[in-house]
Structures are given as structure tokens and as C-alpha cells.
Amino acid sequence: MVSNGVELVYGGGRLGLMGLVADSVLELGGKVYGVIPDALVDLEVAHTG
């Protein structure tokens, strides 16, 4: 994704496969946009990157 200039827009969680994808994109210098409801942020499952 990063090498092709594709930005990631996803559910904003830090757990599971999407959390790993977000981590990888960030580590490679890509842009990540997480969209997550406040209720899940309060449960501490939001990605902090």
C-alpha cells in the first residue's frame, strides 16, 4: 500500500488483523485514518498511532 501511495482508512481499532495492518502501514511511513465510535475509544480498543 505504502509503496503505491495508497492511504489506509479503516475502523480505527488496535486489535486483530486491522490493527496489524495499521501498524505496518505506519511503520513504513504511510498515512492511516481510523474511524471509531467514542464508545470503543472509551473501552481502550482504539489504535493510538
Phi and psi in degrees as GROMACS dihedral restraints (atoms count N, CA, C in turn):
[ dihedral_restraints ]
;  ai    aj    ak    al  type     phi  dphi    fc
    3     4     5     6     1   -63.5    20    10
    4     5     6     7     1   -43.9    20    10
    6     7     8     9     1   -66.8    20    10
    7     8     9    10     1   -19.8    20    10
    9    10    11    12     1  -100.3    20    10
   10    11    12    13     1     6.1    20    10
   12    13    14    15     1    72.7    20    10
   13    14    15    16     1    21.9    20    10
   15    16    17    18     1   -90.0    20    10
   16    17    18    19     1   127.7    20    10
   18    19    20    21     1   -92.5    20    10
   19    20    21    22     1   147.1    20    10
   21    22    23    24     1   -96.8    20    10
   22    23    24    25     1   125.6    20    10
   24    25    26    27     1  -118.9    20    10
   25    26    27    28     1   122.7    20    10
   27    28    29    30     1  -150.3    20    10
   28    29    30    31     1  -176.4    20    10
   30    31    32    33     1   -68.0    20    10
   31    32    33    34     1    -8.1    20    10
   33    34    35    36     1    86.3    20    10
   34    35    36    37     1     6.1    20    10
   36    37    38    39     1   -83.0    20    10
   37    38    39    40     1   159.4    20    10
   39    40    41    42     1  -104.4    20    10
   40    41    42    43     1    -8.0    20    10
   42    43    44    45     1   -97.1    20    10
   43    44    45    46     1   157.0    20    10
   45    46    47    48     1    72.5    20    10
   46    47    48    49     1  -162.8    20    10
   48    49    50    51     1   -61.4    20    10
   49    50    51    52     1   -43.2    20    10
   51    52    53    54     1   -67.5    20    10
   52    53    54    55     1   -32.5    20    10
   54    55    56    57     1   -63.4    20    10
   55    56    57    58     1   -40.3    20    10
   57    58    59    60     1   -66.7    20    10
   58    59    60    61     1   -40.4    20    10
   60    61    62    63     1   -63.1    20    10
   61    62    63    64     1   -45.6    20    10
   63    64    65    66     1   -60.1    20    10
   64    65    66    67     1   -45.2    20    10
   66    67    68    69     1   -57.8    20    10
   67    68    69    70     1   -45.2    20    10
   69    70    71    72     1   -64.3    20    10
   70    71    72    73     1   -44.7    20    10
   72    73    74    75     1   -62.6    20    10
   73    74    75    76     1   -43.5    20    10
   75    76    77    78     1   -63.8    20    10
   76    77    78    79     1   -42.9    20    10
   78    79    80    81     1   -61.7    20    10
   79    80    81    82     1   -31.1    20    10
   81    82    83    84     1   -89.1    20    10
   82    83    84    85     1     4.9    20    10
   84    85    86    87     1    88.3    20    10
   85    86    87    88     1    13.4    20    10
   87    88    89    90     1   -83.9    20    10
   88    89    90    91     1   173.2    20    10
   90    91    92    93     1  -100.7    20    10
   91    92    93    94     1   136.4    20    10
   93    94    95    96     1  -130.5    20    10
   94    95    96    97     1   132.1    20    10
   96    97    98    99     1  -120.2    20    10
   97    98    99   100     1   119.0    20    10
   99   100   101   102     1  -106.2    20    10
  100   101   102   103     1   133.0    20    10
  102   103   104   105     1  -117.1    20    10
  103   104   105   106     1   115.1    20    10
  105   106   107   108     1  -144.0    20    10
  106   107   108   109     1   139.6    20    10
  108   109   110   111     1   -66.6    20    10
  109   110   111   112     1   148.3    20    10
  111   112   113   114     1   -55.7    20    10
  112   113   114   115     1   -34.5    20    10
  114   115   116   117     1   -59.4    20    10
  115   116   117   118     1   -37.7    20    10
  117   118   119   120     1   -76.9    20    10
  118   119   120   121     1   -31.3    20    10
  120   121   122   123     1   -62.1    20    10
  121   122   123   124     1   -42.5    20    10
  123   124   125   126     1   -63.6    20    10
  124   125   126   127     1   -27.2    20    10
  126   127   128   129     1   -85.3    20    10
  127   128   129   130     1     3.9    20    10
  129   130   131   132     1    63.6    20    10
  130   131   132   133     1    38.7    20    10
  132   133   134   135     1  -109.7    20    10
  133   134   135   136     1     5.1    20    10
  135   136   137   138     1   -77.9    20    10
  136   137   138   139     1   143.8    20    10
  138   139   140   141     1   -72.5    20    10
  139   140   141   142     1   133.3    20    10
  141   142   143   144     1   -96.1    20    10
  142   143   144   145     1    -3.5    20    10
